[in-house]
Amino acid sequence: MSDIFDGVDPILIAKKWLKEAEITEINDANAMALASVDQEGCPNVRMVLLKEIESNAFIFYTNYNSVKANEIVKSGNAAMVIHWKSLRRQVRVRGKIEKTTSDQANQYFVSRSLNSRYGAIASDQSKPLDSREILLRRVNEVAEQEGQNPKRPENWGGFKIIPFEIELWADGEDRLHDRFRYIFKSEEKKWSKQRLYP
Ligand SMILES: Cc1cc2nc3c(=O)[nH]c(=O)nc-3n(C[C@H](O)[C@H](O)[C@H](O)COP(=O)(O)O)c2cc1C
């Protein structure tokens, strides 16, 4: 059996695990919990979809005026976790936050279905909404105004989580799980690896 922890770069290992999970999970293998903190230091968490893994970053897309966006921009940090029930594995990430470039956000925006693009434009994410009808009306208005080629709104785009710490976890017999914590050593541009008690 190949070693699932094989390799020195935890981002590459996480990418490999996600590929496996895309086969074994029922749906949304890329669903991750994204944690932020508010101004009082109180944690906040919600699911988002992990859309890309780059050599140094985990990327998701959202509304830049949403609660999550405000909180992670303010603190400059975020944490995320993915758990794959089918694989019994977990990836935890803590990192710094950067916005994607507009080019990258545009590229992803046009890859979305037309209706998702209308929705992204119409939704004042995280703001109070009096009824579902109001939202549907707004989506129809956007569809009429924007036609077949809607422009990405400036307040919608991607965030990169640039990890300084990653933990890879795999279920073990009798709860004797395997846990490895990786810390990025920026001077050497290398990851250090430490096994942890489960
Ligand atoms: C499986 C799943 C995937 C989601 N993916 C996203 C996403 O990629 N981007 C996003 O903005 N919201 C996504 N959401 C909605 C968020 O969980 C959340 O409700 C929304 O972004 C508002 O969060 P906020 O008010 O904390 O900013 C997803 C929800 C679920 C359950």
The ligand as an SDF file (V2000), in Angstrom:
LIG
                    3D

 31 33  0  0  0  0  0  0  0  0999 V2000
  -21.4080   23.2320    0.9220 C   0  0  0  0  0  0  0  0  0  0  0  0
  -21.4610   24.7420    0.9340 C   0  0  0  0  0  0  0  0  0  0  0  0
  -20.6350   25.4450    0.0710 C   0  0  0  0  0  0  0  0  0  0  0  0
  -20.6410   26.8460    0.0740 C   0  0  0  0  0  0  0  0  0  0  0  0
  -19.7760   27.5000   -0.7540 N   0  0  0  0  0  0  0  0  0  0  0  0
  -19.7010   28.8500   -0.6930 C   0  0  0  0  0  0  0  0  0  0  0  0
  -18.7060   29.5380   -1.4420 C   0  0  0  0  0  0  0  0  0  0  0  0
  -17.8820   28.9490   -2.1570 O   0  0  0  0  0  0  0  0  0  0  0  0
  -18.6640   30.9050   -1.3350 N   0  0  0  0  0  0  0  0  0  0  0  0
  -19.5320   31.5900   -0.5400 C   0  0  0  0  0  0  0  0  0  0  0  0
  -19.4430   32.8130   -0.5020 O   0  0  0  0  0  0  0  0  0  0  0  0
  -20.4610   30.9590    0.1950 N   0  0  0  0  0  0  0  0  0  0  0  0
  -20.5760   29.6000    0.1520 C   0  0  0  0  0  0  0  0  0  0  0  0
  -21.5030   28.9340    0.9220 N   0  0  0  0  0  0  0  0  0  0  0  0
  -22.3770   29.7340    1.8050 C   0  0  0  0  0  0  0  0  0  0  0  0
  -21.6170   30.0820    3.0940 C   0  0  0  0  0  0  0  0  0  0  0  0
  -21.5680   28.9530    3.9500 O   0  0  0  0  0  0  0  0  0  0  0  0
  -22.2390   31.2610    3.8560 C   0  0  0  0  0  0  0  0  0  0  0  0
  -23.5870   31.0030    4.1470 O   0  0  0  0  0  0  0  0  0  0  0  0
  -22.1460   32.5730    3.0770 C   0  0  0  0  0  0  0  0  0  0  0  0
  -20.9470   32.6630    2.3390 O   0  0  0  0  0  0  0  0  0  0  0  0
  -22.2490   33.7790    3.9990 C   0  0  0  0  0  0  0  0  0  0  0  0
  -21.2540   33.7120    4.9880 O   0  0  0  0  0  0  0  0  0  0  0  0
  -20.7760   34.9960    5.8260 P   0  0  0  0  0  0  0  0  0  0  0  0
  -22.0330   35.7880    6.1540 O   0  0  0  0  0  0  0  0  0  0  0  0
  -20.1300   34.4480    7.0490 O   0  0  0  0  0  0  0  0  0  0  0  0
  -19.8580   35.7860    4.9770 O   0  0  0  0  0  0  0  0  0  0  0  0
  -21.5220   27.5410    0.9320 C   0  0  0  0  0  0  0  0  0  0  0  0
  -22.3530   26.8210    1.8030 C   0  0  0  0  0  0  0  0  0  0  0  0
  -22.3210   25.4380    1.7990 C   0  0  0  0  0  0  0  0  0  0  0  0
  -23.1950   24.6880    2.7750 C   0  0  0  0  0  0  0  0  0  0  0  0
  1  2  1  0
  2  3  1  0
  2 30  2  0
  3  4  2  0
  4  5  1  0
  4 28  1  0
  5  6  2  0
  6  7  1  0
  6 13  1  0
  7  8  2  0
  7  9  1  0
  9 10  1  0
 10 11  2  0
 10 12  1  0
 12 13  2  0
 13 14  1  0
 14 15  1  0
 14 28  1  0
 15 16  1  0
 16 17  1  0
 16 18  1  0
 18 19  1  0
 18 20  1  0
 20 21  1  0
 20 22  1  0
 22 23  1  0
 23 24  1  0
 24 25  2  0
 24 26  1  0
 24 27  1  0
 28 29  2  0
 29 30  1  0
 30 31  1  0
M  END
$$$$
